[in-house]
Amino acid sequence: MGSASTIKVIGIILLVVGAGLALWGYQLSESIGSEITQAVTGSETDKVMTLYIAGAVSFVVGLYLFIKN
Protein backbone atom coordinates (compact mmCIF):
# COMPACT_ATOMS: atom_id res chain seq x y z
CA MET A 1 0.00 0.00 0.00
CA GLY A 2 1.49 3.34 -1.02
CA SER A 3 1.60 6.40 1.18
CA ALA A 4 -1.03 8.25 -0.86
CA SER A 5 -3.54 5.44 -0.46
CA THR A 6 -2.70 5.14 3.25
CA ILE A 7 -3.45 8.84 3.72
CA LYS A 8 -6.77 8.40 1.88
CA VAL A 9 -7.70 5.48 4.16
CA ILE A 10 -6.85 7.55 7.24
CA GLY A 11 -8.96 10.38 5.81
CA ILE A 12 -11.94 8.06 5.33
CA ILE A 13 -11.55 6.73 8.87
CA LEU A 14 -11.48 10.28 10.26
CA LEU A 15 -14.57 11.17 8.21
CA VAL A 16 -16.48 8.23 9.69
CA VAL A 17 -15.24 8.92 13.23
CA GLY A 18 -16.15 12.61 12.92
CA ALA A 19 -19.65 11.83 11.71
CA GLY A 20 -20.03 9.26 14.50
CA LEU A 21 -18.95 11.71 17.19
CA ALA A 22 -21.34 14.37 15.89
CA LEU A 23 -24.19 11.84 15.83
CA TRP A 24 -23.34 10.69 19.35
CA GLY A 25 -23.35 14.33 20.52
CA TYR A 26 -26.73 14.87 18.89
CA GLN A 27 -28.19 11.78 20.55
CA LEU A 28 -26.76 12.85 23.90
CA SER A 29 -28.24 16.33 23.49
CA GLU A 30 -31.68 14.77 23.20
CA SER A 31 -31.33 12.91 26.54
CA ILE A 32 -33.48 13.89 29.52
CA GLY A 33 -30.53 15.07 31.63
CA SER A 34 -29.19 17.22 28.83
CA GLU A 35 -32.60 18.75 28.13
CA ILE A 36 -33.00 19.63 31.82
CA THR A 37 -29.55 21.25 31.86
CA GLN A 38 -30.38 23.11 28.65
CA ALA A 39 -33.69 24.34 30.09
CA VAL A 40 -32.02 25.60 33.28
CA THR A 41 -28.81 27.09 31.85
CA GLY A 42 -29.87 27.79 28.28
CA SER A 43 -26.81 26.04 26.80
CA GLU A 44 -25.69 22.56 25.86
CA THR A 45 -23.71 20.45 28.32
CA ASP A 46 -19.91 20.41 28.09
CA LYS A 47 -19.87 16.77 26.95
CA VAL A 48 -22.23 17.49 24.05
CA MET A 49 -20.19 20.50 22.93
CA THR A 50 -16.97 18.47 23.21
CA LEU A 51 -18.43 15.74 21.01
CA TYR A 52 -19.66 18.29 18.45
CA ILE A 53 -16.28 20.04 18.29
CA ALA A 54 -14.25 16.81 18.18
CA GLY A 55 -16.57 15.45 15.49
CA ALA A 56 -16.27 18.59 13.38
CA VAL A 57 -12.47 18.73 13.68
CA SER A 58 -12.11 15.03 12.87
CA PHE A 59 -14.44 15.36 9.88
CA VAL A 60 -12.64 18.41 8.47
CA VAL A 61 -9.18 16.84 8.90
CA GLY A 62 -10.44 13.62 7.33
CA LEU A 63 -11.93 15.52 4.40
CA TYR A 64 -8.67 17.41 3.90
CA LEU A 65 -6.60 14.21 3.94
CA PHE A 66 -8.99 12.49 1.56
CA ILE A 67 -9.08 15.34 -0.96
CA LYS A 68 -5.40 16.32 -0.61
CA ASN A 69 -3.97 13.57 -2.82
N, C-alpha and C positions, 0 to 999 in steps of 0.2 A: 504494500500500500504506500503510495507516494505521500509526500508531505501536504500537497494541495488537497488531496482527497481526505486526508486525516483532519485537516482544518475544516473542511466542509462537514464531516461527520460530527466534529465537536460543535460546530455551529448549529446543526440540526438538533443535537442533544440539548444545547442551551435554549433553543427555541421551544422545545417541548417542555423543558423544566420551567422556563419563564411563564409559559401559558398555564402550566399546572399550578405554579405558585399563585398566580393571579386568580385562577379559579378557586383555589383553596381559600384565599383571602376573601373572595366574594361569598363563598359558602359560610365562612366564619362570621362575616358581617351580618348575615341573616339569622344568626343564632339568637336565642332569647337574651342571654347575658349581654351580648354586644348591642342588641337593640335597646336594652335598659340603660346601658352606659351611654349610648348615643342620645337617648331621650333626656337623660339628666345633664350630660355635659355638652351636648350638641356636636360632638365630634366622634370619629371612629376610634376604636381602641388602638393602642400602640401595636399590638400583634397584627391586626388587620393592615395597618399602614405599612408595617415592616414587610409583610407578605406582598402587598401591592408594589412597593418600591423594589424589592428584590426580584419580583417577577418581571417588572418592566426593564430593569437593568439587564437581567439575564436574557430577556427576549431581544433587546436592542443589540447586545454584544453578539448573540447568536446570529442575528440577522446580518450584522456587519461581517462576521466571519464567513457566513455562507455566501454572501454576495461578493466579498473581496476578491476571490480567485475565480 
